[in-house]
Amino acid sequence: MGDVNEMTPSDQIGLIAMRYGVTRHDILGRRRNAKVVRARHHCYWHFRERGNSYPAIARIMRRKDHTTIMHGCQMHMERNGIVEGTKLPATAGYSAGLL
């Protein structure tokens, strides 16, 4: 699929959506079932890990407020045992497209 950094945000959202068994439309929409929310939070965290600001992520994800992004990132990290400030190593396969 190529380097994650060369993919468009829409393509990156699509890959994460596939991983969770939802659609890009679900993630960018208003649905709030658990599967969609987890995928959405993963997207927030994914873009934050790549150095995007919370307001920039809110624009990418079609959200009104950056605090939604802050909360979603925190929830994703808690759910997955990720410590604040920890970057996943490239050797973990994350940057190789597994998102």
TARAUR-V878247 format. One record per pair of residues at least 12 apart in sequence whose C-alpha atoms are under 10 Angstrom apart, sorted by the first residue. I is the first residue (numbers start at 1). J is the second residue. Records with the same first field share a line. If there is no record, write none. Layout:
I: J / J
This chain:
1: 15 / 96 / 97 / 98
2: 95 / 96 / 97
3: 95 / 96 / 97
4: 50 / 94 / 95 / 96 / 97 / 98 / 99
5: 50 / 95 / 96 / 97
7: 97
9: 43 / 47 / 57 / 60 / 61
10: 24 / 28 / 60 / 61
11: 24
12: 24 / 43 / 46 / 47 / 97 / 99
13: 25 / 27 / 28 / 39 / 40 / 42 / 43 / 44 / 46 / 47 / 60 / 61 / 99
14: 27 / 43
15: 43 / 97 / 98 / 99
16: 39 / 40 / 42 / 43 / 46 / 97 / 98 / 99
17: 35 / 36 / 38 / 39 / 40 / 42 / 43 / 99
18: 39
19: 39 / 98 / 99
20: 35 / 36 / 38 / 39 / 40 / 42
21: 35 / 36 / 39
22: 35 / 36 / 39 / 40
23: 36 / 39
24: 36 / 39 / 40
26: 39 / 40
27: 39 / 40 / 41 / 43 / 61 / 62
28: 40 / 43 / 60 / 61 / 62 / 63
29: 61 / 62 / 63
30: 62 / 63
37: 72 / 76
38: 72 / 75 / 76 / 79
39: 76
40: 61 / 69 / 72 / 73 / 76
41: 68 / 69 / 70 / 71 / 72 / 73 / 74 / 75 / 76 / 77
42: 72 / 73 / 75 / 76 / 77 / 80 / 99
43: 57 / 60 / 61 / 69 / 72 / 73 / 76 / 99
44: 57 / 58 / 60 / 61 / 68 / 69 / 70 / 71 / 72 / 73 / 74 / 76
45: 57 / 69 / 70 / 71 / 72 / 73 / 74 / 75 / 76 / 77
46: 73 / 76 / 94 / 99
47: 60 / 61 / 73
48: 69 / 70 / 73
49: 73 / 85 / 86 / 87 / 88
50: 87
53: 66 / 69 / 70
54: 66 / 67 / 68 / 69 / 70 / 73
55: 67 / 68 / 69 / 70
56: 69
57: 69 / 70
58: 70
